[in-house]
């Protein structure tokens, strides 16, 4: 399921209102789902599951440098999904 601009606009329409944890989880899930698998994997391991670079490298079989580079690239792609990012 893709994250739509309408969903984003709904959240931006009332910035003073906090979104529920369910809405935040759905938003993150939708955004991650739009990324290529490799990007989704590294962001999920690093920021959802909370693994550090060394643990992520071990789990993926990548070098620590690769994990760092992949994380930076994936974060850039994710940032581009946001309007005016």
N, C-alpha and C positions, 0 to 999 in steps of 0.2 A: 504494500500500500504506500503510495507516494504522499509526501507532505505537500500540501497545496499552499499557495499564497493566501487563499482565503482563510485557512487555519492560522497562518501567521498574522494576517490582518486582524483577526478576532482577538488574538492575544495583545496586539499593539493598541487596539481600540481603547482598552482600559488599563494602561500601565500601572495605575495606582492599585488595582486589584491584583491580589496574588492568585496565581493559578494553583490548582490542587496538585498534589504529588502524582495523582493518576494522570492529569493533563500533562505535567512535565515529563513523566515517563513515556507517555504516548508520543509527545513531541520528539524526544530524544530517539525513541525507537524508529519513528518515521524518518528522521533525518539520517540516522545511521543506515537505515535500509536503502537509502538512495546512493550511498557510497559504494565503490567497488569492494569486493570481498576483502582484499588485502588491507584497505584503509579501515574498513569496519572492524576487522580483527584487531588491528593494533590499537585503535581507539577504545574498543571494548575492554581489551586486556589492561590497558594503561589507566583508563579513567572510570570505567564502570566497575571492573573487578579489582582495581587498585594495585595491580602488579607494578613493580619498578622496572627499570630498563633491563637489569640482569635477569629478573624472573621472566620477563616477556621474551627476551632473547632465548632463554632456555626452553620455554614452551613452544616457540615458533621454529626454533632451529636456526634463527638468524643471528648475525653478529650484533653486538651492542650498538655499533655504529649504524647498522642497517635499521635497527629499531628506532634510533633517534631520528634518522633521516625520514623513515616512513611515517613516524609520528608527526613531524613537521609538515610533511606533504599532505597528510590526511587532514590535519587541523586547518591548513590553507583551503583545501577543498570544502571542508565543512563551513568555514567562514564565508566562502563565496555563495553559499546557499542562502545566506541572510541578506535581505535587501539592504542596500547602502552599506554593505560590509567592506 
